[in-house]
Amino acid sequence: MRHMLENGRRLYAHGWVSDEDMRQLEWIGMPPPAPLAPKEVRAIREREDLNLYVFANMLNTTARVLRRWELGLNRPTGPALRLLHAIRDKGMATVFPSPG
């Protein structure tokens, strides 16, 4: 994967790869997010002042699953983990702007 990204960057530098194609190559080469400790998951929710049910709904999961993440019985993975990182780093209002 690293070689494909390096080659893509060289081709982009010569104008042989479009901006959109380069952006997609960068996304493909993005490393997976670091795991979050249970206390970090809970701290994100508490910082945003959300109850378990509301936060779970926003993450498109159940309160039971979210509770298991917070207790360390399971760990968030995939899109949920990336979403938690985005909320932690940028804040809930940036990730989920208020409608209207």
GROMACS elastic network, one bead per residue, 0.5 to 0.9 nm:
[ bonds ]
;  ai    aj funct       b0    kb
    1     4     6  0.51758   500
    1     5     6  0.63670   500
    1     6     6  0.87350   500
    1    28     6  0.82874   500
    1    29     6  0.64197   500
    2     5     6  0.51922   500
    2     6     6  0.62112   500
    2     7     6  0.86471   500
    2    29     6  0.69405   500
    3     6     6  0.50198   500
    3     7     6  0.60426   500
    3     8     6  0.83915   500
    4     7     6  0.51661   500
    4     8     6  0.60306   500
    4     9     6  0.86258   500
    4    25     6  0.82184   500
    4    29     6  0.84399   500
    5     9     6  0.61879   500
    5    10     6  0.87072   500
    5    22     6  0.87157   500
    5    25     6  0.63353   500
    5    26     6  0.69195   500
    5    28     6  0.84525   500
    5    29     6  0.64626   500
    6     9     6  0.51226   500
    6    10     6  0.63704   500
    6    11     6  0.87330   500
    7    10     6  0.50973   500
    7    11     6  0.62022   500
    7    12     6  0.84980   500
    8    11     6  0.50877   500
    8    12     6  0.59873   500
    8    13     6  0.85489   500
    8    16     6  0.89274   500
    8    17     6  0.71739   500
    8    21     6  0.88238   500
    8    22     6  0.68089   500
    8    25     6  0.71669   500
    8    26     6  0.89075   500
    9    13     6  0.61021   500
    9    14     6  0.87585   500
    9    17     6  0.83041   500
    9    22     6  0.73083   500
    9    25     6  0.88385   500
   10    13     6  0.51001   500
   10    14     6  0.65940   500
   10    15     6  0.88482   500
   10    16     6  0.87825   500
   10    17     6  0.89402   500
   11    14     6  0.52337   500
   11    15     6  0.63590   500
   11    16     6  0.51800   500
   11    17     6  0.57456   500
   12    16     6  0.55023   500
   12    18     6  0.67776   500
   12    19     6  0.77550   500
   12    21     6  0.88949   500
   12    22     6  0.68374   500
   13    16     6  0.76075   500
   13    17     6  0.80625   500
   14    17     6  0.78567   500
   15    18     6  0.69885   500
   17    20     6  0.82460   500
   17    21     6  0.62137   500
   17    22     6  0.63886   500
   18    21     6  0.51825   500
   18    22     6  0.61320   500
   18    23     6  0.85562   500
   19    22     6  0.51275   500
   19    23     6  0.61109   500
   19    24     6  0.86833   500
   20    23     6  0.50742   500
   20    24     6  0.63104   500
   20    25     6  0.86929   500
   21    24     6  0.51377   500
   21    25     6  0.62282   500
   21    26     6  0.86891   500
   22    26     6  0.61804   500
   22    27     6  0.86467   500
   23    26     6  0.51182   500
   23    27     6  0.63397   500
   23    28     6  0.87539   500
   24    27     6  0.50087   500
   24    28     6  0.62040   500
   24    29     6  0.86087   500
   25    28     6  0.50447   500
   25    29     6  0.61819   500
   25    30     6  0.86202   500
   26    29     6  0.50759   500
   26    30     6  0.61391   500
   27    30     6  0.50790   500
   27    31     6  0.87369   500
   28    31     6  0.83960   500
   30    33     6  0.87304   500
   31    34     6  0.88056   500
   32    35     6  0.88961   500
   32    78     6  0.81965   500
   32    82     6  0.80458   500
   33    36     6  0.87805   500
   33    77     6  0.88149   500
   33    78     6  0.85599   500
   33    81     6  0.70165   500
   33    82     6  0.61548   500
   33    85     6  0.74906   500
   34    81     6  0.83688   500
   34    82     6  0.88677   500
   34    85     6  0.86456   500
   35    75     6  0.76103   500
   35    76     6  0.76834   500
   35    77     6  0.77914   500
   35    81     6  0.74161   500
   36    39     6  0.80891   500
   36    40     6  0.59685   500
   36    41     6  0.65668   500
   36    75     6  0.74926   500
   36    76     6  0.76564   500
   36    81     6  0.77261   500
   36    84     6  0.86156   500
   36    85     6  0.83703   500
   37    40     6  0.51892   500
   37    41     6  0.66467   500
   37    42     6  0.89638   500
   37    69     6  0.84395   500
   37    70     6  0.80880   500
   37    72     6  0.73997   500
   37    75     6  0.79730   500
   38    41     6  0.52743   500
   38    42     6  0.64691   500
   38    43     6  0.86314   500
   38    68     6  0.85868   500
   38    69     6  0.57594   500
   38    71     6  0.58655   500
   38    72     6  0.50776   500
   38    73     6  0.86369   500
   38    74     6  0.87272   500
   38    75     6  0.75824   500
   39    42     6  0.51477   500
   39    43     6  0.59735   500
   39    44     6  0.86492   500
   39    69     6  0.89252   500
   39    70     6  0.62442   500
   39    71     6  0.79131   500
   39    72     6  0.83392   500
   40    44     6  0.61896   500
   40    45     6  0.87305   500
   40    70     6  0.79762   500
   40    88     6  0.88856   500
   41    44     6  0.53129   500
   41    45     6  0.65764   500
   41    46     6  0.87990   500
   41    66     6  0.84834   500
   41    69     6  0.70430   500
   41    70     6  0.58528   500
   41    76     6  0.88342   500
   41    84     6  0.74631   500
   41    88     6  0.88593   500
   42    45     6  0.51857   500
   42    46     6  0.60963   500
   42    47     6  0.84728   500
   42    66     6  0.88604   500
   42    67     6  0.86486   500
   42    69     6  0.83218   500
   42    70     6  0.54853   500
   42    71     6  0.87560   500
   43    46     6  0.50381   500
   43    47     6  0.58351   500
   43    48     6  0.84761   500
   43    88     6  0.89171   500
   44    47     6  0.52071   500
   44    48     6  0.63643   500
   44    49     6  0.86968   500
   44    84     6  0.76969   500
   44    87     6  0.74288   500
   44    88     6  0.58805   500
   44    91     6  0.89128   500
   45    48     6  0.52860   500
   45    49     6  0.62865   500
   45    50     6  0.57092   500
   45    51     6  0.73920   500
   45    52     6  0.76533   500
   45    55     6  0.66869   500
   46    50     6  0.61725   500
   46    51     6  0.77923   500
   47    50     6  0.79284   500
   47    88     6  0.89288   500
   48    55     6  0.89622   500
   48    87     6  0.89944   500
   48    91     6  0.77838   500
   48    92     6  0.67933   500
   50    53     6  0.81089   500
   50    54     6  0.62524   500
   50    55     6  0.58743   500
   51    54     6  0.55838   500
   51    55     6  0.62134   500
   51    56     6  0.85132   500
   52    55     6  0.53807   500
   52    56     6  0.59857   500
   52    57     6  0.85755   500
   52    62     6  0.88770   500
   52    63     6  0.57777   500
   52    64     6  0.87971   500
   52    66     6  0.72286   500
   52    67     6  0.74356   500
   53    56     6  0.51696   500
   53    57     6  0.61692   500
   53    58     6  0.87107   500
   53    62     6  0.73004   500
   53    63     6  0.51686   500
   53    64     6  0.88437   500
   53    66     6  0.86318   500
   54    57     6  0.51555   500
   54    58     6  0.63210   500
   54    59     6  0.87772   500
   54    63     6  0.82772   500
   55    58     6  0.50790   500
   55    59     6  0.63125   500
   55    60     6  0.86153   500
   55    61     6  0.87270   500
   55    63     6  0.79815   500
   55    66     6  0.82817   500
   56    59     6  0.50810   500
   56    60     6  0.61454   500
   56    61     6  0.51406   500
   56    62     6  0.53164   500
   56    63     6  0.52145   500
   56    64     6  0.84909   500
   56    65     6  0.79586   500
   56    66     6  0.59848   500
   56    67     6  0.88752   500
   57    61     6  0.57800   500
   57    62     6  0.65594   500
   57    63     6  0.76650   500
   58    61     6  0.76451   500
   58    96     6  0.86078   500
   59    62     6  0.83757   500
   59    66     6  0.88220   500
   59    80     6  0.63743   500
   59    83     6  0.74652   500
   59    84     6  0.80868   500
   60    80     6  0.81364   500
   61    64     6  0.83826   500
   61    65     6  0.66404   500
   61    66     6  0.71160   500
   61    80     6  0.85216   500
   62    65     6  0.52726   500
   62    66     6  0.63024   500
   62    67     6  0.85836   500
   63    66     6  0.50262   500
   63    67     6  0.59798   500
   63    68     6  0.85479   500
   64    67     6  0.51068   500
   64    68     6  0.62560   500
   64    69     6  0.87664   500
   65    68     6  0.50484   500
   65    69     6  0.63603   500
   65    70     6  0.87545   500
   65    74     6  0.78917   500
   65    76     6  0.88295   500
   66    69     6  0.50565   500
   66    70     6  0.63011   500
   66    71     6  0.86804   500
   66    74     6  0.88822   500
   66    76     6  0.83393   500
   67    71     6  0.61356   500
   67    72     6  0.85545   500
   67    73     6  0.86109   500
   68    71     6  0.50463   500
   68    72     6  0.60347   500
   68    73     6  0.50175   500
   68    74     6  0.55728   500
   68    75     6  0.77305   500
   69    72     6  0.51388   500
   69    73     6  0.60818   500
   69    74     6  0.50556   500
   69    75     6  0.51107   500
   69    76     6  0.64019   500
   70    73     6  0.77824   500
   70    74     6  0.82722   500
   70    75     6  0.83324   500
   71    74     6  0.77787   500
   72    75     6  0.65721   500
   75    81     6  0.84430   500
   76    79     6  0.85252   500
   76    80     6  0.59826   500
   76    81     6  0.51398   500
   76    82     6  0.89070   500
   76    84     6  0.85451   500
   77    80     6  0.58395   500
   77    82     6  0.77211   500
   78    81     6  0.54807   500
   78    82     6  0.64815   500
   78    83     6  0.87490   500
   79    82     6  0.50598   500
   79    83     6  0.59981   500
   79    84     6  0.85390   500
   80    83     6  0.50296   500
   80    84     6  0.61271   500
   80    85     6  0.86509   500
   81    84     6  0.50958   500
   81    85     6  0.63017   500
   81    86     6  0.87097   500
   82    85     6  0.51226   500
   82    86     6  0.62905   500
   82    87     6  0.87530   500
   83    86     6  0.50134   500
   83    87     6  0.61892   500
   83    88     6  0.85231   500
   83    95     6  0.82502   500
   84    87     6  0.51124   500
   84    88     6  0.60433   500
   84    89     6  0.85179   500
   85    88     6  0.50301   500
   85    89     6  0.59925   500
   85    90     6  0.83233   500
   86    89     6  0.51583   500
   86    90     6  0.56671   500
   86    91     6  0.72138   500
   86    92     6  0.83141   500
   86    94     6  0.88070   500
   86    95     6  0.68895   500
   87    90     6  0.53771   500
   87    92     6  0.51471   500
   87    93     6  0.83888   500
   87    94     6  0.77702   500
   87    95     6  0.61724   500
   87    96     6  0.86854   500
   88    91     6  0.57534   500
   88    92     6  0.77999   500
   90    93     6  0.80470   500
   90    94     6  0.60645   500
   90    95     6  0.70161   500
   91    94     6  0.55937   500
   91    95     6  0.65517   500
   91    96     6  0.85799   500
   92    95     6  0.51857   500
   92    96     6  0.56489   500
   92    97     6  0.75543   500
   93    96     6  0.51727   500
   93    98     6  0.69208   500
   94    97     6  0.55222   500
   94    98     6  0.89293   500
   96    99     6  0.86974   500
